[in-house]
């Protein structure tokens, strides 16, 4: 998102200039306006746009998409710039100014860490809104009137999931780890048990007694089959927002470029100039499985490095063909947790995943996230490789990139590659509520119901839905105490 430099009579605030994207969401023309020196607030003004937007009103599926917008600041003090910190925004909806045709909402938690902006009436297509304003409480953040400040503004496309009951499981409960309603006489591999219905956020009893939630767990990491699942664990009944797309490489670079060097070294393997992101430090000599994130300037101790894109390996960074819109692989659970904390979001649970995918519809046996068993592999060379418009040459119902790679792609595709303004849910591989690639492209990392605690570790059932606060630990880890595995574990998704 672009930032500009402004001068305000006697008060001087400098805003750095750069551009970043979330899929094709773009924020431009940032300025500060309407200073209130007595209240120590400033309005951050910007233009925002993105495609494939909708608001369904009361029509099914009764939801809309939105952008989660938040800001970071750095102030000049003692001859140098401070590390980037999260801007505290007003928690009152009326303090923000929404352009015509839009609404600005402080969200379901009103923590002052960001706002949602979305359509104010039913419709669909592209959004292009000018002069949105969000109120920054700079005094709360320790910024004085005479200090120079740099600002970065970020946006993430989201999907609103309304409150309501839904089903979890599979029609024949013949899949490993599948949820079902116990009949009181469960035996392993028993088929035909009914789906389970989530009707509230109340605690759920797990067991084999009739009417309880239960699941198969024969092999692998499929859970301890105990409970209860506490009331505080988010089950998906209450309304919530979820990211519309998988995290893109451009978003991860934006994140890395706000961290100090110590934090960067724990969040990316590429720590030597010219190396690319992969599983282990110091990084790879070439892009691995379509990850074009490259270390431009190496971090040195706490001094921050600079990260960029160079998927086409031509030595010219951040070109249109360098893959910033491709889903970001080579991330551990800890990397994802750190990003969520930094963005003042949170991980979501496996029950919420089923709500996002299926909505209120009945279970279809062996279905994918688009509600059917149709499946088309995104095979062959892609069109516009690495660009904002990258698409698969293949078309068909249930189009997705699965088993890790398409025939010629060798890695993930652009986040949302199958969705256009003309595709339906089945053609785009979208969920009931419009979230993309819940099946395919990259693995979804979810908070399990299948464990409580393991030694000093926080188990999945201890998760209470707490949001991040925009601040990471000194080492670049999430520091939300009720998130499972937020600062331990090494599993990598490639």
Secondary structure, 3 states (H helix, E strand, C coil): CCECCEEECCEEECCCCCCCEECCEEEEEEEEEEEECCCCEEEEEEEEEEEEEEECCCCCCCCEEEEEEEEEEEEEECCEECCCEECCECCCHHHCECCCCEEEECCCCCCCCCEEEEECCCEEEEEEEEEEEEEECCCCCCCCCCCCEEEEEEEEEEEEECCCCEEECCCCCCCCCCEEECCCCCCCCCCCCCCEEECCCCCECECCCCCCEEECCCCCCCCCCCCCECCCCCCCCCCEEEECCCCEHHHHHHHHCCCCHHHHHHHCCECCCCCECCCCCECECCCECCECEEEEECCECCECCEEEECCCCCCCCCCCCCCCCEECCCEEHHHHHHHHHHCCCCCCEHHHHHHHHHCCCCCCCCCCCCCCCCCEECCCCEECCCCCCCEECCCCCCEECCCCCCCCCCCCCECCCCCCCCCCHHHHCECCCCCECCCCCCCCCCECCCCCEECCEECHHHCCCCCCCCCCCCCCCCCCCCCCCCCCCCCEEC
